Amino acid sequence: METTRGKLLFEHQGYLYVFNKQSSNKIIWCCRQYRHGKCRGRLHTIDDQVVHLIDDHNHEPVHSAREVVESRTIMNNAAKTTSRSTHDIVADGLSTLSDHAIASL
């Protein structure tokens, strides 16, 4: 999964993590709230399997976050590649979201 800006995302237990760095075979991810919320949650993966978890989050998990990010990415790509109006793109994007995801926007 990617953000609207093309950064890699990883989801684990309701938290979203952004790609931080990579060693020879391990990827280190930091919590998506790291920059704005100063969250210290991190995890390490090898082949998309969590091998180390630093579960030091200062916020609750948001289980609809993945759904929201995917929808925003689709809407952003549609805005770049089609001539449809912004209203139509957003209306289509919101029509597929759950009530919980819409409330979190």
Summary of the structure (lengths in Angstrom):
residues: 105
radius of gyration: 15.4
end to end distance: 18.7
largest distance: 45.0
contacts: 268
relative contact order: 0.16
helix: 35%
strand: 29%
